[in-house]
Amino acid sequence: MRHSLRHPYGETRNAEDERRSFVALAIFALSVPSLANGFYNPVLAQSAVLYWTAEFFTWIAWPTVWFLVLYRRGLTLADLGLTLPSPIYRGLLPFMGVTLLLFPLSFVFYGVIGFVAQIMISDNWLDQGFRYPSQIPADGTWRVIGAIYLAATAGVVEEIVFRALPRLLADNSWISSFFYVLSSSVLFACVHWENGQIALVETFFWGMSMAGLFLATRSLWPGIIIHFLTDFVIFYYDFSVLGWLMKAL
């Protein structure tokens, strides 16, 4: 049974509501830098020091502060779906197998959504022209390290903020689960606005698939792994899933 905010605290309804309100506040606070960086990243990218300082704050320091605060208020790894299969020696292999099987399907799904979106959207005017792959070294070991860092921070932080935390605001009814999938995917899409309307469509539907996966597996790890692998390919190879799919077709 998935934990809710009643665990591990909550003798009263008021206490439960208070903690839910705090989780909502945490989601808002953690979303603000991702919503705002579309404005300042193109400017900061002209200085490596400024850009990586902001990057560290956005993806390491700020989330760490909020995760520690949530932990102090009683939030557990189980609440976030971050526990591993038990017993681990029996459950980890099929768990990883299913995750790695879903990765290429998720990758193709992302490209198909982008392909359809490009047909429907003729002017991608929201696109700010900023690309993360251009911020890491062009080749060599440091490019691998840079791509791993970008993919890992995005995979962990975004899956917690836009998948796990919003789930704590919902109950187990189908209508609540539906609104969880819808609202969390809207928020996930909005933080990618600077890549244009096509990216909004791509990330909305991909976010729905990741939220659905989280509901189905009750674990955040498949989403984190798939998110990491997808972003690593994009960041390391400066790879466009949409461009790849169009060439394949």
LINVENZI-V965627 format. One record per backbone hydrogen bond with DSSP energy under -1.0 kcal/mol. NH is the residue of the N-H (numbers start at 1). CO is the residue of the C=O. E is the energy in kcal/mol with one decimal. If there is no record, write none. Layout:
BEGIN
nh & co & e
NH & CO & E
NH & CO & E
END
This chain:
BEGIN
nh & co & e
7 & 4 & -1.8
16 & 12 & -1.9
17 & 13 & -2.7
18 & 14 & -2.3
19 & 15 & -2.1
20 & 16 & -2.3
21 & 17 & -2.4
22 & 18 & -1.8
23 & 19 & -2.3
24 & 20 & -2.4
25 & 21 & -2.1
26 & 22 & -2.4
27 & 23 & -2.4
28 & 24 & -2.2
29 & 25 & -2.9
30 & 26 & -2.5
31 & 27 & -1.4
32 & 28 & -1.7
35 & 31 & -2.2
36 & 32 & -2.3
37 & 33 & -2.2
39 & 36 & -2.2
40 & 36 & -1.1
41 & 37 & -2.6
44 & 40 & -2.9
45 & 41 & -2.3
46 & 43 & -1.5
47 & 44 & -2.3
51 & 47 & -2.7
52 & 48 & -2.5
53 & 49 & -1.8
54 & 50 & -2.3
55 & 51 & -2.4
56 & 52 & -2.3
57 & 53 & -2.2
58 & 54 & -2.8
59 & 55 & -2.5
60 & 56 & -2.1
61 & 56 & -2.2
62 & 57 & -2.6
64 & 60 & -2.1
65 & 61 & -2.2
66 & 62 & -1.9
67 & 63 & -2.9
68 & 64 & -2.3
69 & 65 & -2.0
70 & 66 & -2.6
71 & 67 & -2.3
72 & 68 & -2.5
73 & 69 & -1.3
74 & 71 & -1.8
75 & 70 & -2.4
80 & 76 & -1.0
81 & 78 & -1.2
82 & 77 & -2.9
90 & 87 & -1.1
91 & 87 & -2.2
92 & 88 & -2.0
95 & 91 & -1.5
96 & 92 & -2.8
97 & 93 & -2.5
98 & 94 & -2.6
99 & 95 & -1.8
100 & 96 & -2.7
101 & 97 & -1.7
102 & 98 & -2.1
103 & 99 & -1.4
106 & 102 & -2.9
107 & 103 & -2.5
108 & 104 & -2.5
109 & 105 & -2.4
110 & 106 & -2.3
111 & 107 & -1.7
112 & 108 & -2.6
113 & 109 & -2.4
114 & 110 & -2.0
115 & 111 & -2.3
116 & 112 & -2.4
117 & 113 & -2.5
118 & 114 & -2.4
119 & 115 & -1.4
120 & 116 & -1.8
121 & 117 & -2.4
125 & 123 & -1.5
127 & 124 & -1.7
128 & 194 & -3.5
135 & 132 & -2.4
136 & 133 & -1.0
144 & 140 & -1.4
145 & 141 & -2.6
146 & 142 & -2.5
147 & 143 & -2.7
148 & 144 & -2.5
149 & 145 & -2.6
150 & 146 & -2.5
151 & 147 & -2.6
152 & 148 & -2.9
153 & 149 & -2.6
154 & 150 & -1.9
155 & 151 & -2.6
156 & 152 & -2.6
157 & 153 & -2.2
158 & 154 & -1.8
159 & 155 & -1.0
160 & 156 & -2.0
161 & 157 & -3.0
162 & 158 & -2.8
164 & 159 & -2.2
165 & 160 & -3.0
167 & 163 & -1.1
168 & 165 & -1.1
169 & 166 & -1.4
170 & 167 & -1.3
177 & 173 & -2.3
178 & 174 & -2.4
179 & 175 & -2.2
180 & 176 & -2.0
181 & 177 & -2.5
182 & 178 & -2.5
183 & 179 & -2.9
184 & 180 & -2.4
185 & 181 & -1.4
186 & 182 & -2.0
187 & 183 & -2.2
188 & 184 & -2.2
189 & 185 & -2.3
190 & 186 & -2.4
191 & 187 & -1.6
192 & 189 & -1.9
193 & 190 & -1.6
195 & 192 & -1.8
196 & 193 & -2.3
200 & 196 & -1.7
201 & 197 & -2.0
202 & 198 & -2.6
203 & 199 & -3.0
204 & 200 & -1.7
205 & 201 & -2.1
206 & 202 & -2.4
207 & 203 & -2.3
208 & 204 & -1.9
209 & 205 & -1.9
210 & 206 & -2.1
211 & 207 & -2.6
212 & 208 & -2.6
213 & 209 & -2.0
214 & 210 & -2.1
215 & 211 & -2.2
216 & 212 & -2.3
217 & 213 & -2.6
218 & 214 & -2.2
220 & 81 & -3.3
224 & 220 & -2.3
225 & 221 & -2.7
226 & 222 & -2.6
227 & 223 & -2.7
228 & 224 & -2.7
229 & 225 & -2.7
230 & 226 & -2.5
231 & 227 & -2.5
232 & 228 & -2.7
233 & 229 & -2.0
234 & 230 & -2.0
235 & 231 & -3.3
236 & 232 & -3.0
237 & 233 & -1.8
239 & 234 & -1.4
244 & 240 & -2.6
245 & 241 & -2.3
246 & 242 & -2.4
247 & 243 & -2.0
248 & 244 & -2.2
249 & 245 & -1.9
END
